[in-house]
Amino acid sequence: MLCRHSARALGGLLLLMGLLAFSVGCGRNYKSRGTVKGKVTIDNKNLTTGLVTFTHKDDPGYTASAPIGTDGVYHMPDAPIGECKVTVKVEKPPMMGTKHLKDAPVGPVMPGEKAPTAGKIPKEIVPIPEKYSRAETSGLTFVVKTGEQDFNIPLTEK
């Protein structure tokens, strides 16, 4: 009688362990990502700098960001799969303007090497309303799927 009881308890334990292992394996796959590209504009004018961020609606830790080029285009090869809140942030220009930044070194320089520079600096930084920089107020969403997809982001001043 003890053997039957022990076998039943062992079977129950193995079933419980199997279910636990299965449930752990069914969580979000953080390696599964999509590719999203597009153009960011405000009132039909291309942004010239900034950062686009996708944050998964149900998991604020599941995010990806991509810089906005001087032509308004962004390319995000690692966007989180699923419904995302989208934010766009444009930093205010430095007080001295951007002209002095073009040839400024962007990192340490080894002896005998030429300093790397910032490269393409926009002649004009196109400002956007602050509301677009926060997920709670941007009003922007996109459902990311596996593979490559386009998502243009037309912003407005209002």
Buried (B, 14 or more C-beta within 10 A) or exposed (E): EEEEEEEEEEEEEEEEEEEEEEEEEEEBEEEEBBBBBBBBBBEEEBBBBBBBBBBBBEEEEBBBBBEBBBEBBBBBEBBBBBEBBBBBBBEEBEEEEBEEBEEEEEEEEEEEEEEEEEEEBBEEBBBBBEBBBEBEEBEBEBEBEEEEBEBEBEBEEE
